[in-house]
């Protein structure tokens, strides 16, 4: 088992990307130094926050 956490990530998501989007994702990973999953989570939060505006 992994480390204990207050926010377990127990839902898995599979997505399909075009080459341009995949390259942008890779650039984000290199620049920010976080995982693909973290980039996706941040993107979801950002879009959701924009819905409230």
Residue, then its C-alpha position, 0 to 999 in steps of 0.5 A: x500500500x502507498x502512503x496514507x493520505x487525507x485525499x485518496x485518488x481512487x478514481x482512474x481516468x483514461x483519455x485520448x489526446x491528439x498530438x498537439x494536446x499531448x505536446x502541450x501536456x508534456x511542456x507543462x510537465x517539464x516546466x512545472x515538474x509535476x505529474x500528468x495527473x496533477x496537470x489534469x487535476x489543476x486543469x479541472x479545478x481551473x475550468x471549474x473555478x471559471x464556471x463560477x465567474 
